[in-house]
């Protein structure tokens, strides 16, 4: 399958350690939906590139209440015109 990306696009790749962090007092995991919502909000706030990656990892740690228990790797590929 091929996807036409257009003039501007971004692709974020991350390991499961990022979305397996806990959220709130009931121990629910952040999950993919929570991650997508968080990134959309951060993009709407104007965060891009390295600032977006740092903010995402920092917020996931904050939501978890501290360091994450699994390894975390995040890569952002983007093209701007």
N, C-alpha and C positions, 0 to 999 in steps of 0.2 A: 504494500500500500504506500502511495506517495501522498504527501501533504504539501500544498503550495503555501509557503509562509509569507510572502509579501515583503514589503520594504523594511518593516520593523517587526521584530519578534524576540521572544525570550523563551528559554527552556531551562528549567531548574531540575536538577537531578539530586536526589538525596537518599541516604540510607534510612532504613526503618527505625534506627535509633532516634531520629528526629520526631517521628510521628507517634512513637510509643511512649513519649513522655506523658506524665499524668497532668490532669487539669482539674482544678477545684478540689473540694474536700471529700467527694465521694470516690475518688481514685479513677475516674473515667479517663481513658486515653485521649490524646489530642486527635489522632486519626487523620486520614486524608482529607475529609471534609473540613475539619477544624484548621488544618494546614492551609488549604485553599482559601478559606475565608480570611485567615490571618494575612496571607500574602496579598490577596486582593485589597484588603484594607491598607496595608503598608504601601502598595503601589499607588493607591488613591491619595495617600499622604505625600506622594512625590519621591519615595525612596526608590533608588535604582542601584544596580551594580553591587559593589562591595558593601555599601551602606545598607542595602536590602538584606544581603546575606548576614551581616553582623546583627541587624535588628531582629531578623527571624530567629537566629540561634539564641540570642539574648532573651527574646520573649518566650521561647519554648522553655528555656531554663527557669525563667521567672514563674511561668505557669506550673512547672513541675515542682517548684519550691526548692530548687537547688540543682546541682549537677545531675545530668542524665545518667542512667545506669548502663546504657548501651553505647557503643561507638557511634559517632556522628560524623558524616561527611556530606558536604553540600557543594555543588558546582553550578554555576550560572553561566549559560551561554546566551549571548544576545547580539542582536544586530540593530543598529540604529542608522537612520539615514542622515 
